[in-house]
Amino acid sequence: MKFTKLIIATGNRGKYREFCEIIRDTAGENFADEIIFAPEISRMIVEETGKTYAENAMLKARAWAERSGLPCLADDSGLELDALDGAPGLYSARVVAGNDSDKVSWLLGQLEGKADRGARFVASLCLCVPEKFTLITEGECRGKIVDSPSGYDGFGYDPVFLPEGYELTFAELSGHAKNQISHRTNAFRKIYGLLKQ
Ligand code: ITT
């Protein structure tokens, strides 16, 4: 199955950029002719009222599919810290007002004096193809949180996340390297696998 147009149902340009690369790296030209950033076709804020990543991903994908009539791929993701029993998790985008570096500062503050730096990124993806089907998958990437931010690539908490088996943060790795191992990639590979069945 190849889509003529695919909407990435997000307001986060960092996620959109990653999806373009992940789709190209995973499926080459076989997935979609055109990959569209949702805010370029319409203005809409979808309330994330779900209790799980999967519910929120479905809310976003379905809302944009209803609005556009086109296939929509949404992601709901978060960073879970072992020392904080999985927080901020579902609320990773909303821990404090401000930009990514304010959120990173908040995170490092929460971990101050804590020896356990273990963490994982989680992403649920929802692909909604109007009047045909809805698919949901989940992916994770384990790692740990470093003491201070390093690197400028990526978005969100990338400058403080050291993926397992690596000595560079997500923000120091190239986009291509992050996309070999990320939670988002792992979830997308599952979607692609299901579509090929
Ligand atoms: P949309 O809902 O519009 O897609 P959002 O940024 O609000 O955009 P989420 O609600 O899924 O997305 O929030 C996930 C947050 O978790 C995101 O804003 C980042 O702070 C963090 N996050 C998720 N994946 C990440 C990644 O690959 N690298 C760094 N931070 C990430």
Residues whose N, C-alpha, C, O or C-beta is under 5 A from the ligand:
A	BS01	ITT	A9 T10 G11 N12 D75 D76 S77 G78 L79 S92 A93 F155 G156 Y157 D158
